[in-house]
């Protein structure tokens, strides 16, 4: 059976954002639907946006990202969240979304494209390496 074409879109309405929740929850498992909507609204005021891949009318991959400037890396597109629906992995939807984000970074004049990935996410790391990404630093945090 031929696969329907995948289309990348920006979630620009509350309805689009809500449609992304089921896939995003696979990455951010502790989020409730209400928390997600509230946090996206807050983060949107800080430059956060959501892009998603849609096949037919189904959301199959989601990325939360922002563009900002940093002293050490210049203008950067940073990916906060990147996830493909578990049932649709290894069908190139994550790659489609990542390539779209990299294109947006270039169009926006970014000099860096970056993301963090949990140390336990070995399959994701293999995917990032296959996309010619490399580990450039350690990310440290302190829970407060």
N, C-alpha and C positions, 0 to 999 in steps of 0.2 A: 504494500500500500504506500503510495506517495505521501510524503509528509507535507503538511500545509506550510506556507512560508511564515517565517518568524519576523515580527515587526517590533522594533524598539520604540517605545514612547516614553514621554515624561508624564508622571502622575501630577496633573495640574488641578484636579478637582478632588473634593472630599470623597466622591464616589470612586475615582481611580485609586486613591490612597487606600480606601477600605478594601478594594479588590486585591491589593498587594499583601494584605495581612496574612492570609493563609500560608503563603510561601515564606514571607519574612519570619513568621513564627517558627518555622523549621530551623532557623538559625538562632533566633532570639526567643528561646522556648519559654522563658518566664513572663513574657509580655502578654497582657490581656488585650482584647480588641480596643477597649476604652483607653488604656494606657498608651497603646500604639498611636491612636489618633491624637491624643494630647501631646505626646512627645514629638511627633512629627510636626505638629503645629508650632510648638516651641522652637524646635530645631530649625524649622523653615525660616523663622525670623533671623536666624544666625547663618543662613545661606544653604542649609541642607535641602537637597532635592532627591526625589526618587525617580529612577528610570526602571522600566520593566519591559520584558519580552512577552509578547502576546502571540499566541498561535490560535487562530480562529478567534474565539472570545475568551480563551483561557490564559491567565497569567502563569507563565512557566519559569520565569527567573526575575529577580528583583535586585536592585542595587541602590543603596542610599549613599549619597556623595555630597561633597562641597568643594568649592574652589576658594582658596585663600592664599595669602602671602606669608612666607616664613623666612626669617633671616638666613637660615642655613640652606634652604632649597629653592628660594624664589617662589614664583607663582606656581601653585601646586593644585592638582585635582586629587583629593584624598577620598578614597572609598571607605566609608564607615561600615557598610554591610554589603555583602555579595552572596547571593544564594540562588540555587536552582532547585525547583521542586524535586524532591527525592525521587518521585516516580518518573521524572523526565531527564535525569542526569545522564551524562555521556551521549547526549544528542546534539551537542555543540551550542546549546542555548546560552550557557555561561560564557563561552568564547564569543558568541555574537554580542552579548552585552558588554563584555570586557573590551572588545575591539571598538564598539560604539563609544564607550567612555573614553578610551584613549584618543579616538578621533575628536571628541568634544574637547578634551584637554588641549590638543594641538590647535583646534579652531579658536580656543579661548586664550591662546598665548601662554599656556602653561609651559614651564620648563621641566616639571617633574610630575610624575603620576605615581601615587603610592597608596598602599593599604597595609594594615596589620592583619595577621592571621594567627589565631590561637595555636600554641605549640602542639596541641593534640590533633590538629586537622591535617593529617598526612596526605589524604587524597587531594585536598585543596592545594597543598604545597606542590605536589606533583603537577597539578594543573597550572599553577603560577610559573613554575620553572619551564613548562612546555610553552608558555607564552613569552618566553625570553626575559622574564622578571628575575631578579636576584635579591638575596637578603642583604640589605644595606646597613642594618643596625639592629640593636636590641631595643625593645620597648619595655621600660620599667614602670611599675605603678605601685602605689601605696593606697590601700583601701582606707577611707576615712570615715 
